[in-house]
Every structure is written in structure tokens, then in C-alpha cells.
Amino acid sequence: MPPIPAKRYFTIGEVSELCGVKPHVLRYWEQEFTQLKPVKRRGNRRYYQHHEVLLIRRIRELLYEQGFTINGARNRLDSHGAMMGEPAQSETSGEPVVEGRMALVDVDQLRKELLHVLDMLGR
């Protein structure tokens, strides 16, 4: 996946390219996943925020790579927190549970994006 640019809002076309999902699929997912609520502005145009792009990547990973159904992915997001910044906790030990390889990829991606922002700020 390409890195997510450091900007506040993304059009549906940009999100489509960043996440490898067609725009009509994104519109469908908005109906199926209540956590996905892009801002709608003039002409009913959708504008997604950074956290929603990350959520869409997570949904895509659950559906396309891990083989979850829509209901299964919805349940997984509901039970483990919609955002990757909300780690699930083990029911027995209370320790955070890392969800396989995806958590490592997202942390690395976040690190790269933060370093990019720092470079842009000249630090």
C-alpha cells in the first residue's frame, strides 16, 4: 500500500487509490460499518480523514486477506476497537493482544508518516 500523505481530508478517489478499493465499494462499506462516516460537503462529496483511511485499510485486510465476511469483520472491529490505536485485551491476563502481522505494519507505517511530518516541519 502507498503511504498516506500528511493531509487532513481525502476524496473518495484518493482513498480508493490509497486503499486499493473501488469507490462504489467504499460507499457500500459506509452502510455496513458504522465507524466509517466521511464528512459530506458541497454536492454531497465525501471527504475522509486520516483515521478513516486507516480503518478502511483494516477493513480491506479483514475481508480480502483474512477472509472474514462483512458480519465477521464488523464483529472483529466492534470487539477489538475500530481504531488500531485501541488494542484488544486478553480476557485472562488483561495484557494487550497484538493482531498478527497487521499491527506491526501499521506501527511501521505510522512511524514513517510521523518522520515525514517532522521532516516537513524542518526538525
C-alpha positions as a Markdown table, in Angstrom:
| # | Residue | x | y | z |
|---|---|---|---|---|
| 1 | Met | 0.0 | 0.0 | 0.0 |
| 2 | Pro | 1.2 | 3.5 | -0.7 |
| 3 | Pro | 2.0 | 5.8 | 2.2 |
| 4 | Ile | -0.8 | 8.0 | 3.4 |
| 5 | Pro | 0.0 | 11.7 | 2.7 |
| 6 | Ala | 0.1 | 14.1 | 5.6 |
| 7 | Lys | -3.1 | 16.0 | 5.0 |
| 8 | Arg | -6.4 | 16.4 | 6.7 |
| 9 | Tyr | -9.0 | 15.3 | 4.2 |
| 10 | Phe | -9.0 | 12.8 | 1.3 |
| 11 | Thr | -11.5 | 12.5 | -1.6 |
| 12 | Ile | -13.1 | 9.2 | -2.3 |
| 13 | Gly | -10.9 | 8.8 | -5.4 |
| 14 | Glu | -7.7 | 9.4 | -3.3 |
| 15 | Val | -8.9 | 6.9 | -0.7 |
| 16 | Ser | -9.7 | 4.4 | -3.4 |
| 17 | Glu | -6.1 | 4.6 | -4.7 |
| 18 | Leu | -4.6 | 4.6 | -1.2 |
| 19 | Cys | -6.5 | 1.5 | -0.1 |
| 20 | Gly | -6.9 | -0.5 | -3.3 |
| 21 | Val | -10.7 | -0.4 | -3.2 |
| 22 | Lys | -13.1 | 0.9 | -5.8 |
| 23 | Pro | -15.2 | 3.9 | -4.9 |
| 24 | His | -18.5 | 2.0 | -5.1 |
| 25 | Val | -17.1 | -0.5 | -2.5 |
| 26 | Leu | -16.2 | 2.4 | -0.2 |
| 27 | Arg | -19.8 | 3.7 | -0.4 |
| 28 | Tyr | -21.1 | 0.2 | 0.3 |
| 29 | Trp | -18.8 | -0.1 | 3.3 |
| 30 | Glu | -20.1 | 3.2 | 4.7 |
| 31 | Gln | -23.5 | 1.5 | 5.0 |
| 32 | Glu | -22.1 | -1.7 | 6.6 |
| 33 | Phe | -19.6 | -0.2 | 9.1 |
| 34 | Thr | -21.0 | 2.4 | 11.4 |
| 35 | Gln | -17.4 | 3.6 | 12.3 |
| 36 | Leu | -16.9 | 4.8 | 8.8 |
| 37 | Lys | -18.5 | 8.3 | 8.5 |
| 38 | Pro | -16.8 | 10.6 | 6.0 |
| 39 | Val | -17.7 | 14.3 | 6.1 |
| 40 | Lys | -20.0 | 15.3 | 3.3 |
| 41 | Arg | -19.7 | 18.7 | 1.8 |
| 42 | Arg | -20.9 | 20.6 | -1.2 |
| 43 | Gly | -22.6 | 18.5 | -3.7 |
| 44 | Asn | -22.6 | 15.6 | -1.2 |
| 45 | Arg | -18.9 | 15.0 | -1.9 |
| 46 | Arg | -17.2 | 12.7 | 0.6 |
| 47 | Tyr | -14.1 | 13.7 | 2.5 |
| 48 | Tyr | -12.3 | 11.0 | 4.6 |
| 49 | Gln | -10.0 | 11.8 | 7.5 |
| 50 | His | -6.7 | 10.0 | 8.1 |
| 51 | His | -8.1 | 7.7 | 10.8 |
| 52 | Glu | -10.9 | 6.6 | 8.3 |
| 53 | Val | -8.3 | 5.7 | 5.7 |
| 54 | Leu | -6.5 | 3.5 | 8.3 |
| 55 | Leu | -9.9 | 2.0 | 9.2 |
| 56 | Ile | -10.6 | 1.2 | 5.5 |
| 57 | Arg | -7.2 | -0.4 | 5.2 |
| 58 | Arg | -8.1 | -2.6 | 8.2 |
| 59 | Ile | -11.5 | -3.5 | 6.8 |
| 60 | Arg | -9.9 | -4.4 | 3.5 |
| 61 | Glu | -7.3 | -6.6 | 5.3 |
| 62 | Leu | -10.0 | -8.4 | 7.3 |
| 63 | Leu | -12.2 | -9.0 | 4.2 |
| 64 | Tyr | -9.7 | -9.6 | 1.4 |
| 65 | Glu | -6.6 | -11.1 | 3.2 |
| 66 | Gln | -8.0 | -12.8 | 6.3 |
| 67 | Gly | -11.2 | -14.0 | 4.6 |
| 68 | Phe | -13.8 | -12.5 | 7.0 |
| 69 | Thr | -17.4 | -11.9 | 6.0 |
| 70 | Ile | -18.9 | -8.4 | 6.3 |
| 71 | Asn | -20.5 | -9.5 | 9.6 |
| 72 | Gly | -17.3 | -11.2 | 10.8 |
| 73 | Ala | -15.3 | -8.1 | 10.0 |
| 74 | Arg | -17.9 | -5.8 | 11.7 |
| 75 | Asn | -17.8 | -8.1 | 14.8 |
| 76 | Arg | -14.0 | -8.1 | 14.9 |
| 77 | Leu | -13.9 | -4.3 | 14.7 |
| 78 | Asp | -16.6 | -4.0 | 17.4 |
| 79 | Ser | -14.8 | -6.4 | 19.7 |
| 80 | His | -11.3 | -5.2 | 19.2 |
| 81 | Gly | -11.9 | -1.4 | 18.8 |
| 82 | Ala | -12.4 | 0.2 | 15.5 |
| 83 | Met | -9.1 | 2.0 | 15.6 |
| 84 | Met | -5.8 | 0.3 | 15.7 |
| 85 | Gly | -4.8 | 2.6 | 18.5 |
| 86 | Glu | -7.2 | 0.7 | 20.7 |
| 87 | Pro | -5.6 | -2.6 | 21.4 |
| 88 | Ala | -7.7 | -5.5 | 22.4 |
| 89 | Gln | -7.0 | -7.0 | 25.8 |
| 90 | Ser | -6.7 | -10.7 | 26.7 |
| 91 | Glu | -9.7 | -11.8 | 28.7 |
| 92 | Thr | -7.4 | -13.8 | 31.0 |
| 93 | Ser | -4.4 | -11.6 | 31.7 |
| 94 | Gly | -5.6 | -8.2 | 30.7 |
| 95 | Glu | -2.5 | -7.8 | 28.5 |
| 96 | Pro | -2.8 | -6.1 | 25.1 |
| 97 | Val | -3.3 | -8.6 | 22.2 |
| 98 | Val | -1.4 | -7.9 | 19.0 |
| 99 | Glu | -3.4 | -9.0 | 16.0 |
| 100 | Gly | -0.7 | -10.8 | 13.9 |
| 101 | Arg | 1.4 | -9.0 | 11.2 |
| 102 | Met | -1.1 | -6.2 | 10.5 |
| 103 | Ala | -0.3 | -4.4 | 13.8 |
| 104 | Leu | 3.4 | -4.3 | 13.0 |
| 105 | Val | 2.8 | -3.0 | 9.5 |
| 106 | Asp | 0.5 | -0.2 | 10.9 |
| 107 | Val | 3.0 | 0.8 | 13.6 |
| 108 | Asp | 5.8 | 0.9 | 11.0 |
| 109 | Gln | 3.6 | 2.9 | 8.6 |
| 110 | Leu | 2.7 | 5.4 | 11.3 |
| 111 | Arg | 6.4 | 5.8 | 12.2 |
| 112 | Lys | 7.2 | 6.6 | 8.6 |
| 113 | Glu | 4.4 | 9.1 | 8.4 |
| 114 | Leu | 5.4 | 10.8 | 11.6 |
| 115 | Leu | 9.1 | 11.0 | 10.4 |
| 116 | His | 7.8 | 12.5 | 7.2 |
| 117 | Val | 5.8 | 15.2 | 9.1 |
| 118 | Leu | 8.8 | 16.0 | 11.2 |
| 119 | Asp | 10.9 | 16.4 | 8.0 |
| 120 | Met | 8.3 | 18.7 | 6.6 |
| 121 | Leu | 8.4 | 20.8 | 9.8 |
| 122 | Gly | 12.2 | 21.0 | 9.5 |
| 123 | Arg | 13.0 | 19.2 | 12.7 |
